[in-house]
Amino acid sequence: MRPSWIAVDLNAIEENARAISQAVRPAALCAVVKADGYGHGDVPVAEAVLRGGATWLAVALVSEGVRLREADIEAPILVLAEPDSGDIPTMLRWNLTPTVYGEPFAMALGETADEMVPVHLKVDTGMHRVGADPGEALALARFVDQHPNLWLQAVWTHFAVSEEDRDFTEQQLRDLMAFRKQLDDEGIDLEMMHAANTAGALDYPEARLDLVRVGVGLYGLRPAPGVGPGVSLKPAMRVLSRVAYTRRLPAGARPSYGRHRPLPAAATVATVPIGYADGVARRLSSTGGEVLVNGKRYPFAGAVTMDQIVVDVGDDPVAVGDEVVLLGDDITAEEWADRLDTINYEIVCDFGPRLPRVYTGGSHGE
């Protein structure tokens, strides 16, 4: 077995879900487990968050919802975007809750269904990605409410800048509530409304409504520094490997593709069998990236390659088989994100299927 892997702490995910569930009560927790559970593994994550108090799950794709159902997960599963109409029979067969924001999809859904289907109508209040325009949403709500095979269970929106712009976020919430007032005036009843993502759930009590959709927080990450300071979250992912080869090189040697950087002094260079095909961004080697070997930080010695990295360990006694931590302990997803000018979400999602997931906690181990 290749000595590179991702260690996922399911107890941490369960406890994160529990802490968030307690913080947002009486609102319910919808755990977002799309993108293979943000790289942590969708089915084990779903099982952990449900143990931690989540009552809903959310995915981006019908196929993601089917994977959960095939694992015997029975909780309600919201599909966050309209799929191709050809996926409607699969969605209905597996009892996945559709999001709608266009009349063509709503019509196709109603025509395909042979029994009442709960629908969550998404309204665009400022994210401008998907969602019904507020000027058109009322007509769509009427259509769903009046269709014999559709039930308007919920209306929702998505915050664009809840981690940084309170004024805009509060305006989005006001716009959603104004739409709710229109529905009330029409006599259209709803079971629930939802708007809050992780930052919205933790920092805007008024935005929790009936349900919060939390993603990155479940994995122990915050969407921005300072979000949810009163809620304790523990990162659940560590990315690990082992030294596969060492070689002593003289000062001035230039390891790896491109020979971009000379060694400042004679040093041992350790080769580690993990690379950009696994999710280790190539630019880390030119932006000050480091790894831990036996608990000590060391810099990259040259460019990240597809399957391997090289690390300058100086004169320290590093040997084949020694553990290497690429992410975890005191090397955080936030550190990687800062070095790569991106966000911690992208860091954890980028680790690909070549890296096996090893689980601790829950039913997967101790």
The 8 nearest C-alpha neighbors of each residue, nearest first, counted from 0:
[[1, 2, 3, 355, 4, 354, 353, 240],
 [0, 2, 3, 272, 4, 354, 240, 355],
 [1, 3, 240, 241, 0, 4, 272, 239],
 [4, 2, 240, 239, 1, 354, 273, 241],
 [3, 5, 354, 355, 239, 238, 356, 240],
 [6, 4, 238, 356, 237, 357, 239, 355],
 [5, 7, 357, 237, 236, 356, 358, 238],
 [8, 6, 236, 358, 235, 9, 357, 5],
 [7, 9, 235, 359, 11, 10, 358, 360],
 [10, 8, 12, 360, 11, 361, 359, 7],
 [9, 11, 360, 13, 12, 8, 14, 361],
 [12, 10, 14, 9, 8, 13, 235, 233],
 [13, 11, 9, 15, 10, 14, 218, 217],
 [12, 14, 51, 47, 10, 48, 16, 11],
 [13, 15, 17, 11, 16, 12, 18, 10],
 [16, 14, 12, 18, 217, 17, 232, 13],
 [17, 15, 51, 13, 19, 14, 48, 18],
 [16, 18, 51, 14, 20, 15, 19, 52],
 [19, 17, 15, 21, 16, 20, 14, 22],
 [18, 20, 22, 16, 21, 17, 15, 23],
 [21, 19, 17, 22, 23, 18, 28, 16],
 [20, 22, 18, 19, 24, 23, 17, 25],
 [21, 23, 19, 20, 24, 18, 230, 201],
 [24, 22, 20, 26, 21, 25, 19, 200],
 [25, 23, 26, 21, 22, 20, 27, 207],
 [24, 26, 23, 27, 209, 21, 20, 208],
 [27, 25, 209, 24, 210, 23, 207, 208],
 [28, 26, 210, 209, 211, 25, 54, 29],
 [27, 29, 53, 211, 210, 20, 54, 30],
 [28, 30, 55, 212, 56, 211, 53, 54],
 [31, 29, 56, 213, 212, 214, 57, 32],
 [30, 32, 57, 214, 213, 56, 33, 58],
 [33, 31, 36, 41, 58, 57, 30, 35],
 [32, 34, 58, 36, 35, 59, 31, 37],
 [35, 33, 37, 36, 38, 32, 348, 59],
 [36, 34, 41, 40, 38, 37, 33, 39],
 [35, 37, 32, 41, 40, 39, 33, 38],
 [38, 36, 348, 34, 35, 39, 347, 33],
 [37, 39, 348, 35, 36, 347, 40, 350],
 [38, 40, 36, 37, 35, 7, 41, 44],
 [41, 39, 35, 36, 38, 43, 42, 44],
 [40, 42, 36, 35, 44, 32, 43, 45],
 [41, 43, 45, 44, 40, 67, 46, 70],
 [44, 42, 46, 45, 41, 40, 47, 9],
 [45, 43, 47, 41, 42, 46, 40, 48],
 [46, 44, 42, 48, 47, 43, 41, 49],
 [45, 47, 43, 49, 44, 48, 42, 50],
 [48, 46, 13, 44, 50, 45, 49, 9],
 [49, 47, 51, 13, 50, 45, 16, 53],
 [48, 50, 53, 51, 52, 46, 47, 45],
 [49, 51, 47, 48, 52, 46, 13, 53],
 [52, 50, 17, 13, 48, 16, 49, 53],
 [51, 53, 49, 50, 17, 20, 54, 16],
 [54, 52, 49, 28, 48, 55, 29, 51],
 [53, 55, 28, 29, 52, 49, 74, 27],
 [56, 54, 29, 75, 53, 74, 76, 30],
 [55, 57, 30, 76, 29, 31, 77, 75],
 [58, 56, 31, 77, 76, 78, 32, 30],
 [59, 57, 33, 78, 60, 32, 79, 31],
 [58, 60, 79, 78, 33, 80, 61, 57],
 [61, 59, 63, 62, 58, 78, 64, 82],
 [60, 62, 64, 63, 90, 65, 78, 59],
 [61, 63, 65, 60, 64, 66, 59, 89],
 [64, 62, 60, 66, 61, 65, 58, 67],
 [63, 65, 61, 67, 62, 66, 58, 68],
 [64, 66, 68, 62, 67, 63, 69, 61],
 [67, 65, 69, 63, 64, 68, 62, 70],
 [66, 68, 70, 64, 65, 69, 72, 42],
 [69, 67, 65, 71, 72, 70, 66, 64],
 [68, 70, 66, 71, 67, 65, 72, 64],
 [69, 71, 67, 68, 72, 66, 42, 65],
 [72, 70, 68, 69, 73, 67, 66, 74],
 [73, 71, 68, 70, 67, 74, 69, 46],
 [72, 74, 71, 75, 68, 67, 76, 70],
 [75, 73, 55, 72, 76, 54, 56, 49],
 [76, 74, 55, 56, 73, 77, 95, 96],
 [77, 75, 56, 57, 95, 96, 55, 74],
 [76, 78, 57, 96, 79, 97, 95, 56],
 [79, 77, 58, 97, 59, 80, 57, 98],
 [78, 80, 59, 98, 77, 58, 57, 81],
 [81, 79, 98, 78, 59, 82, 99, 60],
 [80, 82, 98, 99, 83, 97, 79, 104],
 [83, 81, 84, 80, 86, 60, 61, 87],
 [84, 82, 85, 86, 81, 87, 104, 61],
 [83, 85, 86, 87, 82, 104, 107, 108],
 [86, 84, 83, 87, 88, 82, 89, 107],
 [85, 87, 84, 89, 83, 88, 90, 82],
 [86, 88, 90, 84, 89, 85, 91, 108],
 [89, 87, 91, 90, 86, 92, 111, 85],
 [90, 88, 92, 86, 91, 87, 93, 61],
 [91, 89, 87, 95, 88, 93, 92, 94],
 [90, 92, 94, 88, 89, 93, 87, 95],
 [93, 91, 89, 90, 94, 88, 95, 87],
 [92, 94, 91, 90, 95, 89, 65, 68],
 [95, 93, 91, 92, 90, 96, 76, 75],
 [96, 94, 90, 76, 93, 91, 77, 97],
 [95, 97, 77, 76, 78, 117, 118, 94],
 [98, 96, 78, 118, 77, 99, 95, 119],
 [97, 99, 119, 80, 120, 79, 81, 78],
 [100, 98, 120, 81, 101, 121, 119, 105],
 [99, 101, 131, 130, 121, 120, 102, 98],
 [102, 100, 103, 104, 99, 105, 131, 139],
 [101, 103, 105, 104, 106, 139, 100, 99],
 [104, 102, 106, 105, 101, 107, 108, 84],
 [103, 105, 107, 106, 102, 101, 108, 84],
 [104, 106, 102, 108, 103, 107, 109, 99],
 [107, 105, 109, 103, 108, 104, 102, 110],
 [108, 106, 104, 110, 109, 105, 111, 103],
 [109, 107, 105, 111, 106, 110, 104, 112],
 [108, 110, 106, 112, 107, 111, 148, 149],
 [109, 111, 107, 108, 112, 106, 113, 148],
 [112, 110, 108, 109, 107, 113, 88, 87],
 [113, 111, 109, 114, 110, 108, 148, 116],
 [112, 114, 111, 148, 115, 110, 109, 116],
 [113, 115, 148, 112, 116, 149, 147, 109],
 [114, 116, 148, 149, 150, 117, 113, 147],
 [117, 115, 149, 150, 148, 118, 114, 112],
 [118, 116, 150, 152, 151, 149, 96, 115],
 [117, 119, 151, 152, 97, 150, 98, 120],
 [120, 118, 153, 98, 154, 152, 99, 151],
 [119, 121, 154, 99, 98, 100, 155, 118],
 [122, 120, 155, 130, 156, 100, 154, 131],
 [121, 123, 131, 130, 156, 124, 155, 133],
 [122, 124, 130, 131, 132, 125, 127, 156],
 [125, 123, 171, 122, 126, 174, 156, 175],
 [126, 124, 127, 123, 171, 159, 158, 157],
 [125, 127, 159, 128, 124, 123, 158, 157],
 [128, 126, 125, 129, 123, 130, 124, 159],
 [127, 129, 126, 130, 123, 125, 157, 159],
 [130, 128, 127, 123, 131, 100, 80, 126],
 [131, 129, 123, 122, 121, 100, 132, 128],
 [132, 130, 100, 122, 136, 123, 133, 121],
 [131, 133, 135, 134, 123, 136, 122, 130],
 [134, 132, 136, 135, 131, 122, 123, 124],
 [133, 135, 132, 136, 137, 131, 138, 178],
 [136, 134, 132, 133, 137, 138, 131, 139],
 [135, 137, 139, 133, 131, 138, 134, 132],
 [136, 138, 140, 139, 135, 141, 134, 133],
 [137, 139, 141, 140, 136, 135, 142, 134],
 [140, 138, 142, 136, 137, 141, 102, 143],
 [141, 139, 137, 143, 142, 138, 144, 136],
 [140, 142, 144, 138, 139, 143, 145, 137],
 [141, 143, 139, 145, 140, 144, 146, 138],
 [144, 142, 140, 146, 145, 141, 149, 151],
 [145, 143, 141, 142, 151, 146, 140, 150],
 [144, 146, 142, 143, 141, 147, 149, 150],
 [145, 147, 143, 149, 148, 144, 142, 109],
 [146, 148, 149, 145, 115, 109, 150, 144],
 [149, 147, 115, 109, 114, 146, 116, 112],
 [150, 148, 116, 115, 146, 143, 147, 117],
 [149, 151, 117, 152, 118, 116, 144, 115],
 [152, 150, 118, 144, 153, 117, 143, 119],
 [151, 153, 190, 189, 117, 118, 150, 119],
 [154, 152, 119, 191, 192, 189, 151, 190],
 [153, 155, 120, 192, 119, 121, 193, 191],
 [156, 154, 193, 121, 194, 192, 122, 120],
 [155, 157, 194, 122, 121, 123, 124, 193],
 [158, 156, 194, 159, 126, 195, 155, 196],
 [157, 159, 161, 160, 168, 126, 195, 156],
 [158, 160, 126, 161, 157, 125, 168, 167],
 [161, 159, 162, 164, 163, 158, 168, 167],
 [160, 162, 168, 163, 199, 198, 164, 158],
 [161, 163, 198, 160, 223, 164, 222, 226],
 [162, 164, 161, 160, 165, 223, 168, 198],
 [165, 163, 160, 166, 167, 161, 168, 162],
 [164, 166, 168, 167, 169, 161, 163, 160],
 [165, 167, 169, 168, 164, 170, 171, 161],
 [168, 166, 170, 169, 165, 164, 171, 160],
 [169, 167, 171, 165, 170, 166, 161, 164],
 [168, 170, 172, 166, 171, 167, 165, 173],
 [171, 169, 173, 167, 172, 168, 174, 166],
 [172, 170, 168, 174, 124, 169, 173, 167],
 [171, 173, 169, 175, 170, 174, 176, 168],
 [174, 172, 170, 176, 175, 171, 177, 169],
 [173, 175, 177, 171, 172, 176, 170, 178],
 [176, 174, 172, 178, 177, 173, 171, 179],
 [175, 177, 179, 173, 178, 174, 172, 180],
 [178, 176, 174, 180, 179, 175, 173, 181],
 [179, 177, 181, 175, 180, 176, 174, 182],
 [178, 180, 176, 182, 177, 181, 183, 175],
 [179, 181, 183, 177, 178, 182, 184, 176],
 [182, 180, 178, 184, 179, 183, 185, 177],
 [181, 183, 185, 179, 187, 184, 180, 186],
 [184, 182, 180, 186, 185, 181, 187, 179],
 [183, 185, 181, 182, 186, 180, 187, 179],
 [186, 184, 182, 183, 187, 181, 141, 180],
 [187, 185, 183, 184, 188, 182, 181, 180],
 [186, 188, 182, 185, 183, 189, 144, 184],
 [189, 187, 186, 183, 190, 182, 151, 152],
 [190, 188, 152, 191, 153, 151, 187, 192],
 [189, 191, 152, 153, 188, 192, 151, 209],
 [192, 190, 153, 189, 209, 152, 193, 154],
 [193, 191, 154, 153, 155, 209, 208, 210],
 [194, 192, 155, 210, 208, 211, 209, 195],
 [193, 195, 156, 157, 155, 206, 211, 196],
 [196, 194, 199, 200, 211, 206, 207, 212],
 [195, 197, 212, 199, 213, 198, 200, 211],
 [198, 196, 213, 200, 199, 216, 201, 214],
 [199, 197, 201, 162, 200, 196, 161, 202],
 [198, 200, 195, 196, 203, 197, 202, 201],
 [201, 199, 195, 197, 198, 207, 196, 202],
 [200, 202, 227, 198, 199, 203, 197, 226],
 [201, 203, 199, 198, 227, 200, 204, 226],
 [204, 202, 199, 206, 205, 200, 201, 207],
 [205, 203, 206, 207, 202, 200, 201, 23],
 [204, 206, 203, 207, 208, 172, 200, 199],
 [207, 205, 203, 204, 208, 195, 199, 194],
 [208, 206, 204, 200, 205, 211, 195, 26],
 [207, 209, 206, 210, 193, 26, 192, 205],
 [210, 208, 26, 191, 192, 193, 27, 207],
 [209, 211, 27, 26, 193, 28, 208, 207],
 [210, 212, 195, 28, 207, 29, 193, 200],
 [213, 211, 29, 196, 30, 195, 31, 28],
 [214, 212, 197, 196, 30, 31, 211, 29],
 [213, 215, 31, 216, 217, 30, 197, 212],
 [214, 216, 217, 218, 220, 221, 213, 197],
 [217, 215, 220, 219, 218, 214, 221, 197],
 [218, 216, 15, 215, 219, 16, 12, 214],
 [217, 219, 216, 215, 235, 220, 234, 12],
 [218, 220, 234, 233, 232, 216, 217, 235],
 [221, 219, 216, 215, 218, 234, 222, 232],
 [220, 222, 223, 216, 226, 215, 224, 219],
 [221, 223, 162, 198, 220, 226, 215, 224],
 [224, 222, 221, 226, 162, 225, 163, 198],
 [225, 223, 226, 221, 222, 162, 228, 227],
 [224, 226, 228, 223, 227, 221, 162, 222],
 [227, 225, 224, 228, 223, 198, 221, 202],
 [226, 228, 201, 229, 230, 202, 225, 198],
 [229, 227, 230, 226, 225, 231, 201, 202],
 [228, 230, 227, 231, 201, 22, 226, 225],
 [231, 229, 227, 228, 232, 18, 19, 22],
 [230, 232, 229, 233, 18, 15, 228, 227],
 [233, 231, 219, 15, 230, 234, 220, 216],
 [232, 234, 219, 11, 235, 15, 231, 218],
 [235, 219, 233, 218, 236, 220, 232, 11],
 [234, 236, 8, 7, 218, 11, 219, 233],
 [237, 235, 7, 6, 234, 8, 238, 327],
 [236, 238, 327, 6, 326, 5, 239, 7],
 [239, 237, 5, 326, 325, 324, 4, 6],
 [240, 238, 324, 4, 323, 3, 325, 5],
 [239, 241, 3, 323, 2, 322, 4, 324],
 [242, 240, 322, 320, 323, 321, 2, 243],
 [241, 243, 319, 271, 320, 321, 244, 270],
 [242, 244, 319, 271, 270, 241, 320, 272],
 [245, 243, 270, 319, 269, 242, 246, 271],
 [246, 244, 269, 268, 270, 267, 319, 247],
 [245, 247, 268, 267, 248, 269, 244, 266],
 [246, 248, 267, 266, 268, 249, 245, 265],
 [247, 249, 266, 265, 267, 246, 252, 250],
 [250, 248, 265, 252, 251, 266, 264, 247],
 [251, 249, 264, 265, 262, 252, 263, 248],
 [250, 252, 261, 262, 249, 263, 253, 264],
 [253, 251, 261, 262, 250, 249, 254, 248],
 [252, 254, 261, 258, 260, 251, 262, 259],
 [255, 253, 301, 258, 252, 300, 256, 309],
 [256, 254, 301, 302, 258, 257, 253, 309],
 [257, 255, 258, 302, 254, 301, 304, 259],
 [256, 258, 259, 255, 302, 254, 301, 253],
 [259, 257, 253, 256, 254, 255, 260, 301],
 [260, 258, 257, 253, 301, 261, 302, 256],
 [259, 261, 253, 258, 301, 262, 300, 254],
 [262, 260, 253, 251, 252, 263, 259, 250],
 [261, 263, 251, 250, 264, 252, 253, 260],
 [264, 262, 250, 261, 251, 265, 266, 252],
 [265, 263, 250, 262, 266, 249, 251, 313],
 [264, 266, 249, 250, 248, 262, 263, 267],
 [267, 265, 313, 248, 314, 247, 264, 268],
 [266, 268, 247, 313, 246, 312, 248, 314],
 [267, 269, 311, 246, 310, 245, 312, 247],
 [270, 268, 245, 310, 309, 244, 242, 271],
 [269, 271, 309, 244, 243, 308, 242, 245],
 [270, 272, 242, 308, 243, 307, 273, 241],
 [273, 271, 307, 306, 243, 308, 270, 3],
 [274, 272, 307, 306, 271, 308, 277, 3],
 [275, 273, 306, 307, 305, 279, 304, 276],
 [274, 276, 279, 305, 278, 277, 280, 281],
 [277, 275, 305, 274, 278, 306, 279, 351],
 [278, 276, 351, 275, 350, 274, 279, 353],
 [277, 279, 350, 275, 349, 276, 280, 351],
 [280, 278, 275, 274, 277, 281, 276, 273],
 [279, 281, 275, 282, 283, 278, 303, 274],
 [280, 282, 303, 283, 275, 284, 279, 302],
 [281, 283, 284, 285, 280, 286, 339, 303],
 [284, 282, 288, 286, 285, 281, 280, 287],
 [283, 285, 282, 299, 302, 288, 286, 303],
 [284, 286, 282, 283, 287, 288, 302, 301],
 [287, 285, 283, 284, 288, 338, 282, 339],
 [288, 286, 285, 284, 283, 289, 298, 338],
 [287, 289, 283, 284, 286, 298, 299, 290],
 [288, 290, 298, 297, 299, 296, 287, 291],
 [291, 289, 325, 297, 296, 324, 292, 298],
 [292, 290, 296, 324, 295, 294, 323, 297],
 [293, 291, 323, 294, 295, 322, 296, 290],
 [292, 294, 295, 322, 291, 321, 323, 317],
 [293, 295, 292, 291, 296, 324, 323, 322],
 [296, 294, 291, 292, 293, 297, 290, 312],
 [297, 295, 291, 290, 289, 292, 294, 298],
 [296, 298, 289, 290, 312, 311, 291, 295],
 [299, 297, 289, 311, 310, 288, 300, 290],
 [298, 300, 310, 284, 301, 309, 311, 289],
 [301, 299, 310, 311, 309, 298, 254, 268],
 [300, 302, 255, 254, 299, 284, 309, 260],
 [301, 303, 284, 255, 256, 304, 281, 308],
 [302, 304, 281, 308, 274, 284, 275, 301],
 [305, 303, 307, 274, 306, 308, 275, 302],
 [304, 306, 274, 275, 276, 307, 303, 273],
 [305, 307, 274, 273, 304, 272, 276, 275],
 [308, 306, 272, 273, 274, 304, 271, 305],
 [307, 309, 303, 271, 270, 274, 304, 273],
 [310, 308, 270, 300, 269, 299, 301, 271],
 [309, 311, 299, 300, 269, 268, 298, 312],
 [310, 312, 268, 300, 313, 298, 299, 297],
 [313, 311, 267, 297, 315, 268, 310, 314],
 [314, 312, 266, 267, 311, 315, 265, 268],
 [313, 315, 266, 267, 312, 316, 265, 317],
 [314, 316, 313, 317, 312, 267, 266, 318],
 [317, 315, 318, 314, 312, 267, 313, 293],
 [316, 318, 315, 321, 319, 312, 269, 292],
 [319, 317, 321, 320, 316, 242, 245, 244],
 [320, 318, 242, 243, 244, 321, 245, 317],
 [319, 321, 242, 241, 318, 243, 322, 244],
 [322, 320, 241, 242, 319, 318, 323, 293],
 [323, 321, 241, 292, 240, 293, 320, 242],
 [322, 324, 292, 240, 241, 291, 239, 325],
 [325, 323, 239, 291, 326, 290, 238, 327],
 [324, 326, 290, 238, 239, 323, 291, 327],
 [327, 325, 238, 237, 330, 324, 331, 332],
 [326, 328, 237, 330, 331, 329, 324, 238],
 [327, 329, 330, 326, 331, 237, 324, 294],
 [328, 330, 331, 327, 326, 291, 334, 294],
 [331, 329, 327, 326, 328, 334, 332, 325],
 [330, 332, 334, 333, 327, 326, 329, 335],
 [331, 333, 335, 343, 334, 336, 346, 326],
 [332, 334, 336, 331, 343, 335, 337, 342],
 [335, 333, 331, 337, 336, 332, 338, 330],
 [334, 336, 332, 338, 333, 337, 339, 331],
 [335, 337, 341, 333, 342, 339, 334, 343],
 [336, 338, 340, 334, 339, 335, 333, 341],
 [339, 337, 335, 336, 340, 286, 334, 283],
 [338, 340, 336, 337, 341, 335, 283, 282],
 [341, 339, 337, 336, 338, 342, 335, 343],
 [340, 342, 336, 339, 337, 343, 345, 338],
 [343, 341, 336, 344, 345, 346, 340, 333],
 [342, 344, 346, 332, 333, 336, 345, 347],
 [345, 343, 342, 346, 347, 348, 215, 37],
 [346, 344, 348, 343, 347, 342, 349, 341],
 [345, 347, 343, 349, 344, 348, 332, 336],
 [348, 346, 349, 38, 345, 344, 350, 37],
 [349, 347, 38, 37, 345, 346, 350, 344],
 [350, 348, 278, 346, 347, 351, 345, 38],
 [351, 349, 278, 277, 348, 347, 38, 352],
 [350, 352, 277, 353, 349, 278, 354, 276],
 [351, 353, 354, 355, 350, 277, 356, 38],
 [354, 352, 351, 277, 355, 276, 350, 4],
 [353, 355, 4, 352, 351, 5, 3, 356],
 [354, 356, 4, 5, 353, 357, 352, 3],
 [357, 355, 5, 6, 4, 358, 354, 7],
 [356, 358, 6, 5, 7, 355, 359, 4],
 [359, 357, 7, 363, 6, 8, 356, 364],
 [358, 360, 364, 8, 365, 363, 9, 7],
 [361, 359, 365, 10, 364, 9, 363, 8],
 [360, 362, 363, 9, 10, 364, 47, 359],
 [361, 363, 364, 360, 365, 359, 43, 9],
 [364, 362, 361, 358, 359, 360, 365, 43],
 [365, 363, 359, 360, 362, 361, 358, 9],
 [364, 360, 359, 363, 361, 362, 358, 10]]
